[in-house]
């Protein structure tokens, strides 16, 4: 594999990303990090042993603990800190940071950096979990080998100043390992032994099972959601929508919508909580006044994008196909629409978002100073 971004013709790389798409002179060779391989092999063994040391009360506790920890990724690292799809007061940030540390998926700063570059250069060599390198690689293989040089090069171009300027996130990043061990493992193991009279062995193995299960659910967003065929918003990109994985992954599996509108706090059009359980979490704190300025793609914005690049499965596309007048309007405006291409943004603060798009974004629960 040559060290060069395999950009589709429909994808636009804006501003400073236009130059020097290659970072090495010779062919790139995958270099396995055997330490990581050993860690994940042991984790899978420990998780499997958890099934043989099953404790019902420990299972329920681990399920709830892991469930809330997942909000630290979906509502915290992902929708708040990465895409800036809403604002949170300090109290909510403390909660989200605690939940995020339960999940143990790297510090917020590191997680966001990888995810922003994933959005900006999705399914290219600069994507940390490039789906073009195979299902296993995009699922978990990317964690078992050294990063492609393009990941580091283009990742360095991503603006992270909004996070690195926050002392709270810097604190978590600096002390991440001890914090993760304490919050994700030591605390639940202690609670299990103290209140459920569980042995250390059982508590440790079932905690490992909880952790591994949440990891695989998260990894499905990188792998499964990049091989589907349901692309109502943009048929030219790999990310796809899935009702099943949208539900299993706390609403993160509506991936075609999300890559088109990454700054939308709902990560989907669906208002139904059962298909996107992160929405009620954020909505609850919005009701408390702790979450404000919730960003939403307007109906007109969604409609125009669906008609321009969708695969025809969206109700707007079906309606347009039946209505000749609407269809003619689309054709009349197609030339101007095509000039815009398929813009690639990592979130609200991406400098390449056109001002006209910013004007169309709806903001719910505005903060009143």
C-alpha positions in Angstrom: 0.0 0.0 0.0 1.4 3.3 -1.0 1.5 6.1 1.6 -1.0 8.3 -0.3 -4.5 9.3 0.4 -7.0 7.4 -1.7 -9.4 10.3 -2.1 -12.6 9.7 -4.0 -13.3 12.1 -6.8 -16.3 13.4 -5.0 -14.4 14.3 -1.8 -12.8 17.7 -1.4 -9.8 18.4 0.8 -10.0 22.1 1.7 -7.5 24.8 2.8 -4.1 23.6 4.0 -4.9 19.9 3.4 -4.5 20.3 -0.4 -0.7 20.0 -0.4 1.6 17.1 0.1 -0.8 14.2 0.3 2.1 11.8 0.6 4.3 11.4 3.6 6.7 8.7 2.7 8.9 7.8 -0.3 8.4 4.1 -0.3 5.6 1.6 0.2 4.0 1.6 3.6 4.3 -1.6 5.7 2.2 -2.3 8.6 4.2 -2.7 11.8 2.5 -4.6 14.6 2.8 -3.4 18.2 3.1 -6.7 20.0 2.6 -5.1 23.4 -0.9 -4.0 22.4 -1.6 -7.5 20.9 -0.7 -9.1 24.2 -2.9 -6.7 26.1 -5.9 -7.4 24.0 -5.3 -11.1 24.0 -5.2 -11.1 27.8 -8.3 -8.9 27.9 -10.3 -11.3 25.7 -9.1 -14.2 27.9 -10.1 -12.4 31.1 -13.5 -11.4 29.6 -14.1 -15.0 28.6 -13.3 -16.2 32.1 -15.9 -13.7 33.3 -18.6 -16.0 31.7 -17.3 -18.9 33.8 -17.4 -16.8 37.0 -20.8 -15.4 36.5 -22.5 -13.6 39.3 -26.0 -12.2 38.7 -25.8 -9.2 40.9 -22.3 -8.3 39.6 -23.7 -8.7 36.1 -26.5 -6.2 36.7 -24.1 -3.8 38.3 -21.5 -4.1 35.5 -24.2 -3.6 32.9 -25.5 -0.4 34.5 -21.9 0.9 35.2 -20.9 0.2 31.6 -24.1 1.7 30.3 -23.5 5.0 32.0 -19.8 4.9 31.0 -20.9 4.8 27.3 -22.5 8.2 27.7 -19.0 9.5 28.5 -18.2 8.6 24.9 -21.4 9.3 23.0 -22.5 12.4 24.8 -19.1 13.5 26.1 -16.0 12.8 23.9 -18.1 12.5 20.7 -20.9 15.0 20.6 -19.7 17.6 23.1 -15.9 17.8 22.9 -15.2 16.5 19.4 -18.0 17.9 17.3 -19.1 20.8 19.6 -22.8 19.9 18.9 -23.9 21.5 22.1 -22.5 23.4 25.1 -22.2 22.0 28.7 -21.7 23.8 32.0 -18.9 22.8 34.2 -21.0 20.5 36.4 -22.1 18.5 33.4 -18.5 18.4 32.1 -17.4 16.9 35.4 -20.0 14.2 35.1 -19.2 13.4 31.5 -15.5 13.3 32.2 -16.0 10.8 35.0 -18.3 8.6 32.7 -15.7 9.0 29.9 -13.0 7.6 32.1 -15.2 4.5 32.9 -15.2 3.7 29.2 -11.3 3.6 29.0 -11.0 4.6 25.3 -8.1 7.0 25.7 -8.2 10.5 27.2 -10.7 13.0 25.7 -7.9 14.9 24.0 -6.5 11.8 22.3 -9.9 10.4 21.4 -11.1 13.7 19.9 -7.9 14.1 17.8 -8.3 10.7 16.2 -12.0 11.2 15.6 -11.6 14.6 14.1 -9.0 13.4 11.6 -11.3 10.4 10.9 -14.0 12.7 9.9 -11.8 15.1 7.9 -10.1 12.3 6.0 -12.5 9.4 6.3 -11.6 6.1 4.7 -8.2 7.3 3.5 -4.7 6.5 4.8 -5.0 9.5 7.1 -8.0 7.9 8.8 -6.8 6.1 12.0 -9.3 3.2 11.3 -9.4 3.4 7.5 -12.1 0.9 6.4 -10.3 0.5 3.1 -7.7 -1.6 4.9 -10.3 -4.3 5.8 -13.0 -5.0 8.3 -10.7 -6.3 11.1 -8.4 -3.3 10.8 -11.2 -0.8 11.0 -12.8 -2.8 13.9 -9.7 -3.2 16.2 -6.7 -3.9 14.1 -5.8 -0.3 14.0 -5.1 -0.5 17.7 -2.6 -3.3 17.2 -0.2 -1.6 14.9 1.6 1.7 14.4 -0.3 4.5 12.8 0.1 5.2 9.1 2.4 8.2 8.7 -0.5 10.2 7.1 -2.5 9.8 10.3 0.1 11.7 12.2 0.8 14.2 9.5 -2.8 15.2 8.8 -3.8 14.8 12.4 -1.3 17.5 13.3 -3.3 19.9 11.1 -6.5 19.4 13.1 -7.3 22.3 15.5 -7.3 21.0 19.0 -6.8 24.3 20.8 -10.4 24.3 22.2 -9.4 21.2 24.2 -5.8 21.7 25.0 -6.6 25.1 26.5 -9.0 23.5 29.1 -7.2 22.6 32.3 -9.7 19.9 33.2 -9.1 18.0 30.0 -5.4 18.4 30.3 -5.6 17.0 33.8 -7.4 13.9 32.6 -5.0 13.5 29.8 -1.9 13.8 32.0 -3.2 11.4 34.7 -5.3 9.2 32.4 -3.7 5.8 33.2 -4.1 6.0 37.0 -7.5 7.6 36.7 -8.7 4.8 34.3 -7.4 2.1 36.6 -9.1 3.7 39.6 -12.5 4.5 38.0 -13.0 1.8 35.5 -11.5 -1.2 37.4 -10.6 -0.5 41.1 -13.9 1.2 42.0 -16.4 -1.3 40.5 -14.3 -4.2 41.8 -14.3 -2.7 45.3 -18.1 -2.0 45.2 -18.7 -5.6 44.1 -16.6 -7.1 46.8 -18.0 -4.8 49.5 -21.7 -4.9 48.7 -22.2 -8.1 46.8 -19.7 -10.3 48.7 -18.1 -11.1 45.3 -14.6 -12.6 45.2 -11.8 -10.5 43.7 -11.4 -13.1 40.9 -15.1 -12.9 39.9 -15.2 -9.1 40.2 -12.1 -8.7 38.1 -13.1 -11.1 35.3 -16.7 -9.7 35.0 -15.3 -6.2 35.0 -13.1 -7.2 32.1 -16.1 -8.7 30.3 -18.0 -5.4 30.8 -15.1 -3.4 29.4 -14.5 -5.6 26.4 -18.2 -5.6 25.5 -18.3 -1.8 25.5 -15.2 -1.7 23.4 -16.6 -4.0 20.7 -19.9 -2.1 20.6 -17.9 1.1 20.0 -15.7 -0.5 17.4 -18.7 -1.5 15.4 -19.2 2.1 14.5 -15.8 2.1 12.8 -16.2 -1.2 11.1 -19.8 -2.3 10.5 -21.1 1.3 9.9 -18.6 1.7 7.1 -19.7 -1.4 5.0 -23.4 -0.9 4.7 -25.5 0.2 1.7 -28.1 2.5 3.3 -26.9 6.0 2.4 -29.9 8.4 2.3 -27.8 11.5 2.7 -24.7 10.9 0.7 -24.2 7.9 -1.5 -20.6 8.9 -2.3 -19.1 8.1 1.1 -18.5 4.9 2.9 -20.4 5.5 6.2 -23.9 4.1 6.2 -27.0 4.2 8.4 -28.2 1.2 10.3 -31.3 1.0 12.6 -29.8 -2.0 14.4 -26.4 -0.6 15.1 -27.8 2.9 15.6 -29.7 1.4 18.5 -26.9 -0.8 19.9 -24.3 2.0 19.8 -26.3 4.6 21.7 -27.4 6.3 18.5 -24.0 6.5 16.9 -24.8 4.0 14.1 -26.7 6.6 12.0 -23.4 7.1 10.4 -24.3 8.4 7.0 -26.2 11.2 8.5 -23.5 11.9 11.1 -20.7 12.2 8.5 -22.8 14.7 6.5 -23.9 16.7 9.6 -21.3 15.9 12.3 -22.3 18.9 14.4 -25.9 17.8 14.8 -26.3 16.7 18.5 -28.9 14.1 17.6 -26.6 12.3 15.1 -29.7 11.4 13.2 -33.1 12.7 12.1 -35.0 10.3 14.2 -36.7 11.8 17.3 -37.4 8.4 18.7 -35.4 7.8 21.9 -35.4 4.0 21.6 -33.2 4.3 18.5 -30.8 6.9 19.9 -30.6 6.8 23.7 -28.0 9.5 23.9 -30.6 12.1 22.8 -32.7 11.8 26.0 -29.5 11.9 28.1 -28.6 15.3 26.6 -32.2 16.5 26.5 -32.5 15.8 30.3 -29.5 18.0 31.0 -30.9 20.6 28.6 -34.1 20.5 30.7 -32.0 21.2 33.7 -30.3 24.0 31.9 -26.9 22.3 32.1 -26.7 21.6 28.3 -27.4 24.5 26.0 -27.1 25.6 22.3 -28.0 22.2 20.9 -27.1 22.3 17.2 -29.6 20.7 14.7 -29.5 20.4 10.9 -32.6 22.3 9.6 -35.2 20.5 7.6 -34.3 22.6 4.5 -30.6 21.8 4.9 -31.3 18.1 5.1 -33.7 18.2 2.2 -31.2 20.0 -0.1 -28.4 17.6 0.8 -30.6 14.5 0.4 -31.7 15.6 -3.1 -28.2 16.5 -4.1 -26.2 13.4 -2.9 -28.6 10.9 -1.4 -29.1 7.3 -2.6 -32.8 7.8 -3.3 -34.0 6.0 -0.2 -34.9 9.1 1.9 -38.6 10.2 1.8 -37.5 13.5 0.4 -35.9 11.7 -2.6 -39.0 9.5 -3.1 -41.2 12.6 -3.0 -39.0 14.4 -5.5 -39.1 11.4 -7.9 -42.9 11.5 -7.8 -43.2 15.2 -8.2 -42.0 16.3 -11.6 -42.0 20.0 -10.6 -39.6 19.4 -7.7 -37.5 17.2 -9.9 -37.1 19.9 -12.5 -36.1 22.4 -9.8 -33.4 20.1 -8.7 -32.0 19.8 -12.2 -32.1 23.6 -12.7 -30.0 24.1 -9.6 -27.8 21.1 -10.0 -24.9 22.9 -11.6 -24.5 25.3 -8.7 -24.9 22.5 -6.2 -22.3 20.3 -7.8 -19.7 23.1 -7.5 -19.9 22.8 -3.8 -18.9 19.1 -4.0 -19.2 16.9 -0.9 -17.6 19.0 1.8 -15.9 17.2 4.7 -16.1 18.6 8.2 -15.0 17.3 11.5 -17.5 19.4 13.5 -18.9 22.8 14.2 -15.6 24.7 14.6 -14.1 23.3 11.3 -12.9 26.4 9.4 -14.1 24.9 6.1 -17.8 25.0 6.9 -19.4 27.6 4.5 -21.0 30.5 6.1 -24.3 29.7 4.3 -24.4 26.3 6.1 -23.7 28.0 9.5 -26.7 30.2 8.9 -29.0 27.3 8.3 -28.1 25.4 11.5 -30.9 25.5 14.1 -29.9 26.1 17.7 -32.2 24.7 20.4 -32.1 25.6 24.1 -30.0 28.7 23.6 -27.9 29.9 26.5 -29.0 33.3 27.9 -26.1 35.2 29.4 
